Amino acid sequence: MCIRDRVIVLEKMAMLGGNTARSEGNMSAMDPNPEKLLDMTQAVRDIVTKYTSMKPCSKAVADLQETVKKQLAAHDAAGKKYIFDSPELFALQTIEGGDCHSDPKLVLTMTQNATAAMNWLESQSDMTWFHVPRHWIDVGIGGLYPRGQWPRQADGKTPISTYDAYIAPLAKKVKAAGSTIYTSMKVTEIERDPSGRVTGVKAVDVKGAPHIFSGKNVILAAGGYGANLQMVKKYNNISVIATSNQPGTTGEVLEAAVKAGAALEGMQWIQIHPHGNPKNGELESAIAGRPQDTPYVNKLGLRFVDETGRRDEISHGILEQPGQVVYSIFDQETINQKKVRDDLIQIALSHGYAYKADTLEDLAKAAGIDEKGFAQTMKAYNAAAAAQDTKGLSVPKILIGMPVTKAPFYAVPLTTTIHHTMGGLRINEKTQVLDDKGNPISGLFAAGEITGGIHGGNRLGRNALTDLLVFGHIAGLEVTAHQN
């Protein structure tokens, strides 16, 4: 059957959303009203210094470092007290945080358009944003800097599912415009005419019946391959087998694009996440606390990593701990400040995914953590948090938040899980898919986790949602411009 329509969306699974619907929904972007941000602390200033002082891996990075230094100097000279941020600092951290394996042009495209993409999504529905750095200093898990934006319902406070924030309102607009969304429709092949232009795709429905969808342009947004262990092993012989990915994230559309002439970029870079549930591999970020407030301890009760550092450093650190399981420790104040939702932690407790006790000693007993080591660790950690000085800790921490002192106390077991595949199709700033000579494949565009070149060897926390919003929007604009 051949289908023609104005816009057609094909989804392999029975519901829309993919990995996006599974995520917390937090994205990184510069605040649209920076004067509302909290004051710039010395700890945050130290983060900027860390990235502007690193030995540059390329001229592009050296140029970014000099730009950021000048921007911060101008910020200070103008008497601005609020948290400093800029697209260039965001890009610098993304590139250096990914070990300089990303394309600076793509990264700058993302960071320069992040705020506009955030505002665009808000304009599409009744959701709004909780701008975290206006309320507390928070870098998120592997986000490296306080620029986190959390989706909320229209009141700006009530949590909203990622599906309802990102997916449902856009799907509603597609249907309202008279276009069609097909679910349970698996793409099997990308078609090209004799000139090489993409002309559509072949697909099969849930019953195995074939379909052909013809069109002037095709946008690939099928995600990565983190749920395809065979494909993961092909590109990175990683020892982790648990995955946080939804089962449809298996990479066949990426492989179909390669058969149609697309080039690949950075396929060896696969991210493991430190917030995996040891029992099922699912992400526990929603109940794991905030990294600045939360020490991670192993079964011996000892900290082993800077919790506000890079995801890969934390994840590989967990793999070196006894049993490859650690515990995120936080207190009631974390819940009181709504940094962890009480309803979610109660569900986790009922399933045995978390522990709760009225004293730190009893928490250690409940979770099976060595009591002596844990007591020593928490005494030193809480003293450092109260003094806002972590230099005396055996494992320093660049940004420390609240002490863990208000009963009851909580421990959430964590392990590593396959989370994100940073490699994928090679694209340019217009989201055009490129061949192995760097030439655009006419009529073929891609956005989101199916693409490579943006995150390098380590994706910063919250950057996936920024990536897909920015480049998805660009892809839509480009396809509109290439209708004829």
VENLIN-V111889 format. One record per residue. PHI is phi in radians with two decimals (NA if undefined). D_LAST is the distance of its C-alpha to the last C-alpha in Angstrom with 1 decimal. Layout:
[[PHI/D_LAST] [PHI/D_LAST]]
This chain:
[[NA/24.4] [-1.82/20.6] [-1.97/19.0] [-2.25/15.7] [-2.77/15.2] [-1.14/13.0] [-2.32/14.4] [-2.20/17.1] [-1.96/19.8] [-1.95/22.2] [-2.19/25.6] [-1.15/28.3] [-1.43/31.2] [-1.32/32.6] [-2.33/31.7] [-1.37/29.0] [2.18/29.7] [0.95/30.7] [-1.15/32.8] [-1.02/31.5] [-1.14/33.5] [-1.49/36.5] [-1.39/36.5] [-1.18/38.5] [1.60/35.3] [-1.39/36.5] [-2.22/34.1] [-1.83/34.8] [-2.88/33.7] [-1.21/35.5] [-1.10/37.1] [-1.22/35.4] [-2.26/39.0] [-1.06/40.9] [-1.14/44.1] [-1.55/44.6] [-1.27/45.0] [-1.17/48.4] [-1.16/50.4] [-1.25/49.7] [-1.62/52.4] [-1.13/54.0] [-1.09/52.6] [-1.19/49.0] [-1.07/49.8] [-1.13/51.1] [-1.12/47.8] [-1.05/46.0] [-1.05/48.8] [-0.98/48.5] [-1.47/44.9] [-1.47/45.3] [-1.76/48.5] [-1.10/47.2] [-1.14/47.2] [-1.18/43.6] [-1.58/41.9] [-2.79/39.5] [-1.11/39.0] [-1.05/36.1] [-1.22/38.5] [-1.04/41.3] [-1.13/39.0] [-1.11/38.2] [-1.04/41.9] [-1.15/42.8] [-1.09/40.2] [-1.14/41.4] [-1.04/45.0] [-1.16/44.3] [-1.12/42.4] [-1.16/45.3] [-1.08/47.8] [-1.18/46.0] [-1.03/45.9] [-1.19/49.7] [-1.09/50.5] [-1.41/48.9] [1.35/51.2] [-1.34/48.5] [-1.71/50.2] [-1.30/47.4] [-0.99/45.6] [-1.37/43.7] [-2.74/40.1] [-2.86/37.1] [-1.03/33.7] [-1.26/35.5] [-1.15/38.4] [-1.01/36.1] [-1.15/34.3] [-1.03/37.7] [-1.18/39.1] [-1.12/36.1] [-1.25/36.2] [-1.21/40.0] [-1.19/40.3] [-1.79/38.1] [1.03/40.4] [1.08/37.9] [-1.77/35.7] [-1.88/32.5] [-1.56/29.9] [-0.97/30.8] [-1.16/27.3] [-1.18/26.1] [-1.09/29.3] [-1.13/29.0] [-1.04/25.4] [-1.15/27.0] [-1.24/30.1] [-1.29/28.6] [-1.93/26.2] [-1.11/28.8] [-1.13/30.3] [-1.09/27.0] [-1.15/25.9] [-1.07/29.4] [-1.14/29.2] [-1.09/25.8] [-1.07/27.2] [-1.06/30.2] [-1.28/28.2] [-1.53/26.7] [-2.74/30.1] [-1.57/33.8] [-1.25/34.5] [-2.51/35.6] [-2.04/36.8] [-1.69/40.3] [-1.47/40.4] [-0.97/43.0] [-1.16/44.2] [-1.47/45.3] [-2.09/47.8] [-2.72/48.9] [-1.41/48.2] [-2.56/46.3] [-1.77/44.4] [1.22/43.5] [-1.36/44.0] [1.34/42.8] [-1.42/40.7] [1.27/43.0] [-2.74/42.7] [-1.34/43.0] [-2.43/39.4] [-1.37/39.1] [-2.17/37.3] [-1.92/38.3] [-1.24/36.5] [-2.47/38.8] [-1.20/39.0] [-0.99/38.8] [-1.33/42.3] [1.39/41.4] [-2.18/44.3] [-1.29/44.0] [-1.01/42.2] [-2.32/39.0] [-1.18/37.7] [-1.07/34.7] [-1.04/33.1] [-1.26/33.7] [-1.49/32.5] [-1.79/29.4] [-1.70/28.3] [-0.99/29.5] [-1.15/28.1] [-1.29/24.5] [-1.08/24.8] [-1.07/26.2] [-1.20/23.2] [-1.03/20.8] [-1.17/23.0] [-1.12/23.5] [-1.42/19.8] [1.54/20.0] [-1.65/18.6] [-2.15/20.7] [-2.03/22.8] [-1.87/24.7] [-1.78/27.8] [0.94/29.9] [-2.22/26.9] [-1.68/27.2] [-1.30/24.3] [-2.03/25.9] [-2.76/23.3] [-1.81/19.8] [-1.65/18.3] [-2.32/16.7] [-1.53/16.1] [-1.01/18.3] [-1.39/16.1] [1.77/16.4] [-1.27/12.9] [-1.25/13.6] [-2.10/12.8] [2.63/15.1] [-2.41/18.7] [-1.79/22.1] [-2.61/24.6] [-2.23/28.0] [-1.54/29.5] [-1.11/32.9] [-1.61/34.6] [1.55/33.0] [-1.30/31.0] [-1.41/27.8] [-2.46/24.3] [-2.13/20.8] [-2.01/17.8] [-1.77/14.5] [-3.02/11.0] [-1.40/7.8] [-2.51/9.8] [-2.22/13.6] [-1.88/15.8] [-1.68/19.4] [-2.46/22.1] [-1.58/24.9] [1.39/27.6] [-1.65/30.2] [-2.39/33.0] [-1.19/36.1] [-1.71/37.4] [-1.90/37.3] [-1.06/40.6] [-1.11/40.3] [-1.24/37.1] [-1.01/38.6] [-1.13/41.6] [-1.08/39.5] [-1.76/38.2] [-2.69/41.0] [-1.34/44.4] [-1.32/45.1] [-1.43/48.2] [-1.31/46.8] [-2.10/45.8] [-1.21/45.5] [-2.37/41.9] [-1.62/40.6] [-1.34/37.3] [-1.22/36.3] [-1.10/36.8] [-1.45/33.1] [-1.48/32.5] [-2.11/33.0] [1.40/30.2] [-1.22/29.0] [-1.24/25.3] [-1.05/25.9] [-1.16/27.7] [-1.14/25.0] [-1.16/22.5] [-1.11/25.3] [-1.11/25.5] [-1.53/21.8] [1.89/22.6] [-1.31/22.5] [-1.62/25.3] [-1.87/27.8] [-2.46/29.4] [1.15/32.8] [-1.15/33.4] [-1.35/37.2] [-1.62/37.0] [-2.20/37.9] [-1.62/39.3] [-1.78/42.4] [-1.92/43.1] [-1.45/46.7] [-1.88/46.5] [-1.35/46.7] [-1.30/49.1] [-1.05/51.8] [-1.55/52.1] [-2.46/48.5] [1.41/46.2] [-1.20/44.4] [-1.24/43.6] [-2.01/46.4] [-1.01/44.8] [-1.20/45.3] [-2.11/49.0] [-1.56/49.7] [1.41/50.3] [-1.69/49.0] [-0.98/49.5] [-1.22/51.3] [-1.63/53.8] [-2.06/54.2] [-1.34/56.2] [-1.82/55.4] [-2.15/58.6] [-1.56/59.4] [-1.15/62.1] [-1.49/64.7] [1.44/63.7] [-1.89/62.4] [-1.27/59.2] [-2.43/57.4] [-2.77/54.2] [-1.32/52.7] [-1.15/51.0] [-1.69/48.6] [-1.54/47.5] [-1.28/44.7] [-1.09/43.8] [-1.17/44.5] [-1.14/47.9] [-1.17/48.9] [-1.09/47.7] [-1.21/49.4] [-1.11/52.4] [-1.10/52.6] [-1.10/52.6] [-1.61/55.8] [-1.56/57.7] [-0.97/60.2] [1.25/58.5] [0.95/55.1] [-2.30/55.4] [-2.29/55.8] [-2.30/56.2] [-1.52/54.4] [-2.00/57.2] [-2.61/56.9] [-2.18/58.9] [-1.13/58.9] [-1.08/57.8] [-1.05/54.4] [-1.29/54.1] [-1.03/55.5] [-1.50/52.8] [1.09/50.2] [-1.40/49.1] [-2.30/49.7] [-1.31/49.5] [-1.07/52.9] [-1.12/51.5] [-1.27/49.7] [-1.22/52.7] [-1.16/54.9] [-1.09/52.8] [-1.08/53.0] [-1.09/56.7] [-1.19/57.1] [-1.67/55.3] [1.36/57.3] [-1.61/54.3] [-2.70/56.1] [-2.22/59.7] [-2.44/61.5] [-2.71/64.9] [-1.47/67.0] [-2.34/68.0] [-1.14/66.4] [-1.09/69.3] [-1.20/68.7] [-1.10/64.9] [-1.05/65.7] [-1.09/68.0] [-1.12/65.5] [-1.54/62.7] [1.41/64.9] [-1.69/64.6] [-1.00/67.6] [-1.19/69.4] [-1.15/71.1] [-1.10/68.1] [-1.14/65.9] [-1.07/68.6] [-1.15/68.7] [-1.10/65.0] [-1.21/64.5] [-1.08/67.4] [-1.20/65.9] [-1.14/62.4] [-1.15/63.5] [-1.14/65.6] [-1.15/62.7] [-1.16/60.4] [-1.13/63.1] [-1.53/63.6] [0.93/59.9] [-2.57/60.9] [-1.80/60.0] [-1.13/61.4] [-1.47/64.5] [-1.25/62.7] [-1.10/63.0] [-2.13/59.2] [-1.08/57.9] [-2.45/54.9] [-1.23/52.8] [-2.38/52.2] [-2.09/54.7] [-1.87/54.7] [-1.31/57.3] [-1.25/60.4] [-1.71/60.8] [-2.32/63.9] [-1.75/63.3] [-1.21/64.4] [-1.33/63.3] [-1.98/61.5] [-2.28/58.7] [-2.32/57.8] [-2.04/54.5] [-1.13/54.6] [-2.37/51.6] [-2.50/50.5] [-1.61/47.4] [-2.59/44.5] [-1.11/41.3] [-2.19/38.7] [-2.55/35.5] [-1.82/33.9] [-1.29/32.7] [-1.49/31.2] [3.00/27.9] [-1.25/24.6] [-1.36/24.1] [-2.28/21.3] [-1.88/20.6] [-1.14/20.6] [-1.62/16.9] [1.21/17.7] [-1.23/16.0] [-1.33/18.4] [-1.85/20.2] [-1.54/22.1] [-1.26/25.8] [-1.76/25.2] [1.50/23.2] [-1.64/19.8] [-1.13/16.7] [-1.49/15.8] [-1.00/12.1] [1.49/10.6] [-2.09/14.1] [-2.28/15.4] [-2.66/18.9] [-2.67/21.3] [1.59/25.0] [-1.18/27.8] [-1.26/25.9] [-1.73/25.2] [-2.15/27.9] [1.61/28.9] [-1.75/29.3] [-1.74/32.7] [1.16/34.6] [-1.48/37.9] [-2.71/38.6] [-1.48/36.3] [-1.19/37.7] [-1.00/38.5] [1.38/35.9] [-1.32/33.1] [-1.13/31.4] [-1.21/30.4] [-1.11/29.4] [-0.98/27.3] [-1.21/25.4] [-1.20/24.9] [-1.11/23.7] [-1.32/21.4] [-1.12/20.2] [-1.15/19.3] [-1.07/17.5] [-1.04/15.5] [-1.08/14.4] [-1.15/13.5] [-1.17/11.5] [-1.09/9.6] [-1.05/8.9] [-1.31/7.8] [-1.95/5.5] [-1.23/3.8] [-1.81/0.0]]
